[in-house]
Amino acid sequence: MLTHRQPRPTSPPGRPVRRTLLGALSLAAVCALHVTPAGAAPGGPGTPEAHCADRARLVVPGAAHAHADCLEELTTAGTVASGHTDPADYAGLTPENLPTPSGVPGIQIDGYFPDGSTTNTNHGWHHDSQFVIRLPDHWNGGLVVAGTPGNREQYANDRAIADWVLARGYAYAATDKGNTGTAFHRDGRRPGDAIAEWNTRLTQLTRAARTVVTRHYHRPPARTLATGMSNGGYLVRWQLEHHPELYDGGVDWEGTLWRPDGPHLLTFLPAALRHYPAYAAGGPGAAEAAAALHRAGFPAGSEFLWPYHHRVYWDLTQRLYREELDPGYDGDTEAGTPYCASGTPACDADYAYPDRPAAVHRAVGRIALTGRIGKPLISLQGTLDVLLPISQDSDVYARMVRQAGRGSLLRLYRIEDGTHTDALADAFPDRLRPMVPCHRSAFTALERWIAGAGRPPAGHTVARPAGASPATLLTSCPLD
């Protein structure tokens, strides 16, 4: 879920820090550095004038506001300094030593679609449904679209996904999903509205970005691929179920699972909140508490990750998403009581989703997945994911796809020793492997699949290579 921005964990991982906004250069200032002066004749191909010439003609269909800048660098190698990304958006999502590609000039469009909520403060707009579209000068004919993990803003995938696909020549578009931050559940009128909007916003951006790409490059994208991690992976699944006509395929990186009858995070996180304190206290009850956590889906061997997730993720995630889907559970209290002890009235540690009213199950049903994908999908998830345990998530979704008769369209790769948050691999290099290179292997496998150049290997557990160094694991993850 990656519910909120985290600092890069150290050993032991620390508490989150509050976000600071980039303010080094305004968009207007950067634009002034590169735009062709009024009345100047465009230069030849590859010159700054040529790559800026189309900027004024770019229109994002349906946008309430859009601003285009021509940049010498679209990856974070340049956008951090120019103010065209926000490192706080992607803090904690990638290993510290992940290489950053460079040499990708092009146009970046920032803007927002009409929306009544104001949780996203990027650019000082205080307006949700913000998006970013990046158009590299050297285009490979493809478009990648993404929604963000957790409740982060539109630049959250920049280091993990955007840098790499832009360097490969793809146009790239991402949305904040229509609401952000730890108050996202205030958006909408009915339980589930805020999450349902995420799906609508990615569909909206995909259609708009395809039009922008077509106008800019004078031909439609030859392939449109959806990808994303955590909540972004959920969006990939949902889009391929509901709008397969917009995409050629997708890569789902540890997507969140929602089903009316479970499992989902509201069925396994309460067990973590209820039993972890007894486990952490030690003593005669610790072994039974550990067994209860294992039964809830948290895998044996992941115990070293439990303290960090208890401190940072489990409690907050449970309370925020329960408030979004079942606000009546705690009456007038908003999003429960942090770290309440089991037995406290309306404590999320005692939340029992199966016993909740039918209206709560209907709210989950509004955002639920079915498994009825219509285009090729590659899913990957770590075996040591203790925010969304794989046995309660991707394993279940794979069964749903097969039961829906769509098994030939899915490959699930279970990544041994991968976890939900890649920066944790820096804190535990001997126990964890980063997922980023596995996502890249899955992406290239999808490219070959949809091009008819070879079907990916059957889904399986991708073993951690014996004796592999952290440097090797950061750059290599063969799926076969």
C-alpha positions, 0 to 999 in steps of 0.5 A, spaced: 500 500 500 505 504 501 500 509 504 505 515 505 512 517 504 517 514 508 524 516 509 530 511 506 530 506 512 537 505 515 538 499 520 534 499 524 529 503 520 527 510 523 520 513 523 517 517 517 519 524 516 515 530 514 515 532 506 519 538 504 517 541 498 522 543 492 522 550 490 529 551 487 526 553 480 519 555 478 517 552 472 517 558 468 524 559 470 526 553 467 522 554 461 525 560 460 532 557 459 530 552 453 524 555 449 525 558 442 525 566 443 518 569 440 519 569 432 525 565 432 526 560 426 526 553 429 532 549 428 534 543 425 533 536 428 536 535 435 537 542 436 533 545 443 529 549 438 527 543 434 525 539 441 521 545 443 517 547 437 511 543 438 510 545 446 505 551 444 501 546 440 500 541 446 493 540 449 491 535 454 484 533 452 479 534 458 485 538 463 483 544 467 490 546 467 496 544 463 503 547 462 508 544 458 516 545 459 521 543 454 527 540 458 534 538 457 533 532 461 526 528 463 529 523 468 531 525 475 538 526 473 535 533 471 528 534 474 530 534 481 535 540 480 530 543 475 524 542 480 520 538 475 519 532 480 519 532 488 524 527 491 519 526 497 514 523 492 518 517 491 522 517 498 523 510 500 521 506 494 528 504 491 535 502 493 539 508 495 544 506 489 539 504 484 543 507 477 539 513 474 539 514 467 540 520 463 540 523 456 533 524 455 531 531 452 524 532 451 517 535 453 514 535 460 507 537 461 504 538 468 497 539 470 490 537 473 483 535 471 477 538 474 476 536 481 473 538 487 478 535 492 485 539 494 489 534 498 495 535 492 499 541 494 504 540 488 506 546 484 502 550 490 496 548 486 492 545 492 488 541 487 487 534 486 487 529 479 494 532 478 498 529 472 505 529 469 506 527 461 513 526 459 515 526 451 522 524 449 525 527 443 527 520 441 521 516 441 520 508 441 513 508 439 510 506 446 506 509 451 507 507 459 501 510 464 502 509 471 498 510 477 502 512 484 503 507 490 499 508 496 497 515 497 503 519 494 503 524 488 504 524 481 512 523 481 512 517 486 514 512 480 519 517 477 525 513 480 523 506 480 519 506 473 519 513 469 527 514 469 528 507 466 522 507 461 524 514 458 531 512 457 528 506 453 524 511 449 517 511 451 512 516 453 510 516 460 504 519 464 502 518 471 496 521 475 496 522 483 489 518 482 485 524 484 486 524 492 493 524 496 495 523 503 493 520 509 486 524 509 484 521 502 478 518 505 475 525 506 474 525 498 467 523 495 460 522 498 460 514 499 464 509 502 469 507 497 468 513 493 476 515 494 478 509 491 473 508 486 476 515 483 483 512 482 480 507 477 477 513 473 483 517 473 487 512 470 482 511 465 482 519 464 489 520 463 490 514 459 485 516 454 488 524 454 495 521 454 494 517 448 491 523 444 497 528 446 502 522 444 498 522 437 498 529 436 506 530 438 509 525 434 503 525 428 502 517 429 498 514 435 502 509 440 504 502 437 503 500 444 500 502 451 502 499 457 500 500 464 504 499 470 505 500 477 506 498 484 502 497 490 496 501 489 498 502 482 499 495 481 491 494 483 490 499 478 493 495 472 489 489 474 483 493 474 484 497 467 486 490 464 479 487 467 475 494 465 478 497 459 483 492 455 481 496 449 486 502 451 492 497 453 496 492 450 498 489 456 500 491 463 505 489 469 502 489 476 508 490 481 505 487 488 498 490 487 493 491 492 487 486 492 480 487 494 474 482 494 468 483 497 469 476 501 476 477 502 482 476 503 484 483 503 488 488 508 482 489 512 482 481 513 489 480 515 492 487 518 487 487 524 491 480 526 497 483 525 495 489 530 492 484 535 498 479 536 504 483 534 504 486 541 504 480 545 510 477 540 514 483 541 513 483 548 516 476 549 515 471 554 510 465 554 505 468 549 510 470 544 510 463 540 502 463 540 502 470 537 507 468 532 503 462 530 497 467 529 501 472 525 503 466 520 496 464 520 494 471 518 499 470 512 505 473 514 510 468 512 515 465 517 522 468 516 519 475 515 519 476 523 525 481 522 521 485 518 515 486 523 518 491 527 518 496 522 512 494 519 508 495 526 511 502 527 510 505 520 505 501 516 500 496 519 497 501 524 496 507 519 494 503 513 489 499 517 485 505 520 486 509 513 483 504 509 478 502 514 475 509 515 475 509 507 470 503 506 467 502 513 467 509 517 461 507 521 466 502 525 468 507 530 463 512 530 464 519 530 472 518 531 476 519 524 480 513 522 480 510 529 485 510 535 492 509 533 495 503 536 489 502 541 490 495 545 485 489 543 479 490 547 479 498 547 472 499 544 472 500 536 479 498 536 482 496 529 486 491 532 479 487 533 476 489 527 472 483 524 470 484 517 466 478 516 462 481 521 461 487 518 454 490 515 452 488 508 453 495 506 461 495 508 461 489 503 458 492 498 463 498 498 468 493 497 465 490 492 465 497 488 472 497 488 473 489 487 477 485 482 474 479 478 480 476 475 477 477 468 483 481 465 482 482 457 490 483 455 496 480 457 498 481 465 505 480 468 504 480 476 510 480 481 511 480 488 516 478 493 515 472 498 517 476 504 512 482 503 509 483 510 504 489 508 500 485 503 502 478 504 503 474 497 499 468 500 493 473 501 494 477 495 497 475 488 497 468 489 489 469 490 489 474 484 492 468 480 487 463 482 481 468 480 484 469 473 485 462 472 478 461 475 475 466 470 478 462 464 483 468 463 489 464 465 493 464 459 493 471 459 497 471 466 504 470 468 505 471 476 513 471 478 514 470 486 520 473 487 524 470 493 526 474 498 523 480 495 519 485 500 514 491 499 518 497 500 525 496 496 529 501 500 529 496 506 533 492 501 539 497 503 537 495 511 537 488 510 542 486 504 543 479 506 536 478 507 532 481 502 533 483 494 530 489 491 524 488 486 526 494 481 530 489 477 525 484 477 520 489 474 524 491 469 525 483 467 518 483 467 517 489 463 521 486 457 518 480 457 511 483 456 514 487 450 516 480 447 510 477 449 505 482 446 510 483 440 509 476 438 517 475 440 516 469 445 511 467 450 514 468 458 516 462 462 510 459 466 509 463 472 514 460 478 518 462 484 524 466 482 529 463 486 535 468 489 541 466 486 546 463 491 552 467 493 549 473 489 552 480 491 547 486 493 550 489 486 548 483 482 541 483 485 540 491 484 542 490 476 539 483 475 533 478 475 532 473 470 525 470 470 527 464 467 
